[in-house]
Structure formats: C-alpha cells, structure tokens
Amino acid sequence: MDSVNMLVSGIINKEGRRYARVSFVRGNDIAEGIVPDGIVDHAEGFSDDEIFKLERYMRENRGEIMEQARQVNPLKNWLGL
C-alpha cells in the first residue's frame, strides 16, 4: 500500500455503546470503519485485500486507537485551539 493517513474521531456514545470512527485516506481513496469492531463499513478506491488488511489493523490495534479517540477534544479541535 502507498502512504495511508489515519484519522480517529473522539469517543462516540450512542445507544449505550462506546466506539470511535476511523478513516483511512490515500489520495482520493477512503475507507471508513468502526473500532472496537474493526470493520470497514464504507470504502472507495481500496481493493478487497487492502480492506482486509485495514480491518486486521483496526482489530489488532483497537486498544491504542480507542486511547487516541479518548484524547480527542472535538470542541477544542473545532475551535482550532
């Protein structure tokens, strides 16, 4: 795979469930998924094999990704502080 950037949302609490959204971006290609599930639910431009690898990455690193999500402060980011 070429260089892929990963973006992580803050923790989302919805219907008694805690999760984070993860986006993988490579040029115009994008794959979006959910952690801790480790499932890509939307993708454009990534092959099936690449999506499999991204899902494996999310599952294997779910603890670290959720910790990154806990550090996100949406209001602070929105205000550019």
ROMIDREN-141624 format. One record per residue (C-alpha): residue number from 1; residue in three letters; x, y, z. Coordinates in steps of 0.001 Angstrom, whole numbers. Example, Ala and Ser with C-alpha at 12.3 -4.5 7.8 and 13.67 -1.06 7.14 Angstrom:
2
NODE   k   r      xx      yy      zz
NODE   1 ALA   12300   -4500    7800
NODE   2 SER   13670   -1060    7140
end
This chain:
81
NODE   k   r      xx      yy      zz
NODE   1 MET       0       0       0
NODE   2 ASP    1101    3560    -658
NODE   3 SER    1126    6063    2193
NODE   4 VAL   -2174    5957    4084
NODE   5 ASN   -3167    8529    6703
NODE   6 MET   -5423    7516    9576
NODE   7 LEU   -7860    9892   11252
NODE   8 VAL   -9610    8985   14507
NODE   9 SER  -12773   10583   15889
NODE  10 GLY  -13436   11198   19547
NODE  11 ILE  -15363    8591   21543
NODE  12 ILE  -18968    8326   20428
NODE  13 ASN  -21601    7248   22955
NODE  14 LYS  -24739    6090   21206
NODE  15 GLU  -27448    3737   22426
NODE  16 GLY  -25294    2535   25321
NODE  17 ARG  -22365    1772   23035
NODE  18 ARG  -18912    3400   23003
NODE  19 TYR  -16938    3425   19781
NODE  20 ALA  -14758    5568   17533
NODE  21 ARG  -14878    6209   13805
NODE  22 VAL  -11646    5658   11885
NODE  23 SER  -10892    6996    8403
NODE  24 PHE   -8035    5851    6211
NODE  25 VAL   -7146    8277    3424
NODE  26 ARG   -4803    7701     487
NODE  27 GLY   -5068   10445   -2120
NODE  28 ASN   -8696   10253   -3302
NODE  29 ASP   -9196    6787   -1768
NODE  30 ILE  -11037    6498    1537
NODE  31 ALA  -12035    3704    3880
NODE  32 GLU  -14112    4310    6999
NODE  33 GLY  -14631    1936    9869
NODE  34 ILE  -15570    1459   13491
NODE  35 VAL  -13406     484   16449
NODE  36 PRO  -13549   -1658   18571
NODE  37 ASP  -15458   -3737   15973
NODE  38 GLY  -12627   -3449   13431
NODE  39 ILE  -14996   -3374   10472
NODE  40 VAL  -14757   -1127    7415
NODE  41 ASP  -18311      -4    6617
NODE  42 HIS  -17549    2284    3659
NODE  43 ALA  -14698    2255    1145
NODE  44 GLU  -13855    3799   -2199
NODE  45 GLY  -10644    3097   -4091
NODE  46 PHE   -9252     376   -1792
NODE  47 SER   -9099   -3229   -3012
NODE  48 ASP  -10755   -6069   -1083
NODE  49 ASP   -7315   -7225      53
NODE  50 GLU   -6435   -3741    1311
NODE  51 ILE   -9740   -3513    3193
NODE  52 PHE   -8991   -6893    4808
NODE  53 LYS   -5605   -5541    5937
NODE  54 LEU   -7152   -2315    7287
NODE  55 GLU   -9731   -4315    9266
NODE  56 ARG   -6996   -6537   10669
NODE  57 TYR   -5003   -3434   11618
NODE  58 MET   -8005   -1936   13450
NODE  59 ARG   -8689   -5183   15346
NODE  60 GLU   -5039   -5698   16314
NODE  61 ASN   -4628   -2073   17444
NODE  62 ARG   -8111   -1367   18850
NODE  63 GLY   -6763    -546   22315
NODE  64 GLU   -4339    2095   21028
NODE  65 ILE   -6910    3514   18608
NODE  66 MET   -9535    3817   21367
NODE  67 GLU   -6923    5554   23543
NODE  68 GLN   -6276    8041   20709
NODE  69 ALA  -10038    8599   20489
NODE  70 ARG  -10200    9329   24239
NODE  71 GLN   -7582   12070   23737
NODE  72 VAL   -9622   13851   21043
NODE  73 ASN  -11362   17011   22219
NODE  74 PRO  -13904   17838   19472
NODE  75 LEU  -14673   21356   20723
NODE  76 LYS  -11003   22260   21040
NODE  77 ASN  -10311   20883   17547
NODE  78 TRP  -13308   22686   16065
NODE  79 LEU  -12145   25987   17573
NODE  80 GLY   -8583   25365   16360
NODE  81 LEU   -7075   25601   19840
end
